[in-house]
Amino acid sequence: MIQCVVFDLDGTLINTLEDLRDATNDVLKEYGYPIHDVAAIKKMVGHGGFKLLERALPVGKNGQVETAEAFEKFKDYYEKRMTNKTKPYEGIENLFLELENRGISIAVHTNKPQAAATGIVRALFPDHSFVDVIGYRSEETKKPDPHFTLEIAKQAGVEPENCLFVGDSLTDYRTGKNAGMQIVLVTWGYRDRDHLSQKKDAKLIEHPMELIDCL
């Protein structure tokens, strides 16, 4: 019986691509590098902001030191615009209400920097209570490492097998798998159905309310 649902954030609950593009391009412009459109950024996301910057920077300019410097600039730019164009996907609000009506806890585990994750959830979902909102804290503990995913289950007082991990990427699949949770992958996010269907033991859904049938 599912008692807690742990959600990824970007591409699962909210569409962040335009704000991510704008903050990334702010950094690239500062360096005088070529900028990227939304379609390009969509292919780069999925492993946290550091990886996004590593992929966005020109080859030869994206070593560890250069990327770390660019990532710090990115965090500053992103913090100023992180809810300018970002919105929840249609149906997420109704899904939260239905889960809460059923007494099911909700939480967020994302590779987005912690301050941004907390700020966005607070701004876009002010009427909902989350067990926790956990963002990027270190390379060692970012998804698909299950450390903080299991911490969420512990805080909720729920065994991992009674939790559902919901995301839009194979990183989310591996996170849920590593934590011993049941897994649902959404097709409205940043990876298409063909990509996600590689994992035959994950349930795929096309609309948020379809999650109710997976409980």
N, C-alpha and C positions, 0 to 999 in steps of 0.2 A: 504494500500500500504506500503510495507516494505521500509524504508528509512535508517535503520541502523541495522547492524548485530553485536551482542555482542558474542564473542567466549570465551569459556573455553580454557585453554592452553594445559595442559598435557592430552594426550589421545584423544585430539580433533584436535589440530593443529600440535602437535609434539609428537614424541615417546621419552619419557624421562626415561624409565624404567632402562636401563643399568647404566646411570649416577646416578640415585637415589639409585640403588642397591649398587653401588660402594661407594658412600658417606655414606650410612647407615652402610655398612659393615666396613668402616674405623672407625666409632664410636664404633661399637660393638667390633672390634678387640682391640681398645684402652682399653676397659673395660675387655677384656678377655672373652667376651660372644660369643655364637654360632652365625654364620653368616647366611644369607639367600640368596637363588637363585632368579632369576628374576620372576619365577612363584609365589613364596611366596610374593615378593614385590608387584606384580601386585594386589594381593588380599588386600594389606594393604593401597594402595593409595586411594585418593579420598576425603579426608577431611583435607588436608593441611599437612605440614611437621611435626607439633607437634604431630598430630594423628598418622602419619607414625612411628615416633620414639616410641610413646607409644605402638604401636602394635609390633614393632620390638624388643623391649627390653624384656628380660625374665620376666615372671610373678613373681611378688614380687619385681622386680627391676624397675618397670614402674609407680611408683607413681608420683604425680604432681611435686615434687621437683626433683626427679631423671630424669624425662622426660624433664623438662625444662633445666636442665644442659646438657643433651645429645643433645637436640635440638640446643642449642647454638654451640656445637661442630659440629653438622651436617651442620649448615649453613656455617661455615668456610670451611669444607671439600667440600661441594657442590659448593660453589662459585669458587673453584679452578678447577673444572672439569665439570661444568654444560653444556658445549657444546662439551665435548670430543667425546661422542657417540650419543648425541641427534641430531635428524634430523626431518625436517618437513615430514609429511606424503605425499605420492605421490598424486599429484592433488591439494594440498593446494595453491601453487603458482599460478596456472591457475585460481583457484577460486577467489583469491584476485584480479587478473587482471580483471576478468569478472565483479566482484562487482564494482570495481573502474570505469570501462568503463560505467557502468550503473548509476554512480553517487551515489552509496550506501556507506555510511560511515561504517567503521569497527572499532571494539574496542576489548579489551581483559579484562576479569574479571576472576581471578584465585585465588585459595587459596594458591598458591605458595608464599613464602616470596617476598616482594615487590622488593628488590634489584635483586633477581634472575629472577623474571618475566621481569623486565625492561631490564636486561642485555641480557637475551635469545632472547627476541623479537628484540632488537636492532641488535644482532649478526646474527640471522637467517632470519630476514625479513627487511633488511636495505633499501629496495627500496619502502617500503609502509608506508603510513601515517595512524596513528591510532588516533581516537578521544581521547583515553586514554588507558593506560595499568595499570590496578589496581590489585595489589596483596594483600596478607595477611597484615592487619594492626592491627587487634585486634580480639580476640575471639568473641566479641560482634557483629562485623560487617562482619565476614567472611561468605561466602556462606553457607547456602541458604538465609541469611539475604539480603534483596534487596536494602539496603541503597546505596551502591556504584553502583549497576546496574542502579538504577534510576538516580544517578548522571551522569552516562555516557549518558543516554538519554537526560538529561537536557543540558549537554555540546554539544551534537549533534544537539540540537534544534528540537528534535523529540519526539512525544508523545509515551509513552511505548507501546501502542497497535500497533504502526507502527514500532516496533523493533522486531527482531528475536533473541532469545537466543539459542545458539548452544553449546551442550556439549555431554559428553559421560557417564553421571552418573545420578542417581536419585537425587543427590544433585543439579546438574545443572537443572534438571526438576523443582525441588522445587524453585530454585532461579528465574527462568523465570516465574514460576507461581506466586510467591510472588510479582514480579515486574509488573505483568499484561502484560507480553510480550507473543508473540507466541513462541512455543518451537519446536526445532528439535534436536533429539538425534542421534548420529553417532554410527554405529556398529563396526567401525574399532579400537575403543579405548580399554579401560581397563575393560569394562563390556560388556557381550555378549547380543545378540538380545533377548533371552528369559528373561533375567533380565530386560532389558529396556522396553520390550513390556507390562510390568505391567501397564504402563500409556497409556491408549488407546487414549487420546487426544493429545499425542505427535507424531509428524511425525518422522519416522525412515528412515535414509538413509545409503547406503552402500558404497558410493563414494562421495568425496567432490563436484564434479560438479552436483550431484543430488540436491544440495541445491538450485540451480538456479530455479528448478521447484517449490520450496516452497515459492518463493518471491511473 
